[in-house]
Amino acid sequence: MLTSFDPTRTGPALLVSVRDADEAELAALAGADLVDAKDPDRGALGALSPDLVGAIVTRVGGRALTSAVAGEPADAETLLASVAAIADTGVDYVKVALPPGLDDATLYEVAAMAPGRVIAVFFAERPIAPDAVMRLARTGFVGAMIDTGAKGGRRLTDHLPLPALSAFAAACRVHGLLSGLAGSLALCDVSVLAGTGAHYLGFRGGLCVGQDRRAGLDPDRVAATLGALRAHGRRDAA
């Protein structure tokens, strides 16, 4: 049973976002490294119910790591409650967008809701403070990701240049955090983003039937994306 990310691996791992237990099983069987529970009908970080997240964790059965989003809480009180509720499902990682203006004391509280399991999500459309990664590391977060808040067809690289994404991944590594990049990614983005140093590349729409994030996962697209990521990993290791 997987319980943590393997820091010795080369190249980014594949995060596949799923909306139910059937999709979770498909993703795990296809070889996804991280099965990520979210509701694609509720925006970039639409949270599923804790019961459904628990069912997803059970169906994956340790064949892959699991994560689930805790939404985009508007204030600290809602943030703490949302993280705690998702953490209680047994998921390996809890992903959450942080409201602006949180002090370090609150960040410590958030991380303590699920020690060693909370990943902060930043949106590519909004500025990321220069000290954001450092603050997450010192307050107990395990990782950080960049995603796109709007899902209107613009991809991550339409919002942020490659050097900025590489710098984000490098900062995460310096501070001992897992890092991830997501945002309407497609198979063609693997060759562009694999060299950023990010630990994970996250996909949803690019792996779905008709590239529609609200449609079901296409196992052929999952396999093709996984193969591309593995190929880059082998080249990095050579």
Secondary structure as UniProt FT lines:
FT   TURN            7..8
FT   STRAND          13..18
FT   HELIX           21..30
FT   STRAND          34..37
FT   HELIX           40..42
FT   TURN            44..45
FT   HELIX           50..60
FT   TURN            61..62
FT   STRAND          65..69
FT   HELIX           76..87
FT   TURN            88..90
FT   STRAND          93..97
FT   TURN            100..101
FT   HELIX           104..112
FT   TURN            115..117
FT   STRAND          118..123
FT   TURN            124..125
FT   TURN            130..131
FT   HELIX           132..138
FT   TURN            139..140
FT   STRAND          143..147
FT   HELIX           156..159
FT   HELIX           162..174
FT   TURN            175..176
FT   STRAND          178..182
FT   TURN            187..188
FT   HELIX           189..193
FT   HELIX           194..196
FT   STRAND          200..203
FT   HELIX           205..207
FT   HELIX           209..211
FT   TURN            213..214
FT   HELIX           219..237
//
